[in-house]
Amino acid sequence: MDWQNVINLGGGAALAVVGWFARQLWDSVKELKADIGDLRLHVSETYVKKSEVDTLRGDMEKRFDRLEQMIARLYDKIDAKADK
């Protein structure tokens, strides 16, 4: 076997490996595109409605009002103790 055959076999093997790797990348990109399409569909179907956000905002405001009242009572107690 001469050197030309060795080089041809080595080059052919290298190109086969590169081709296999490129095919794997191509398949992965196609799969990711499909996943992104599914994600877009899922996100568009399961968005938060304005009424739900308003309800949540109202609940949060009630809780923050309650926290403000509790903090105000704590400050009043601290001021009452400091005055004694």
Helices and strands as residue ranges (DSSP letters): H 3-45, H 50-83
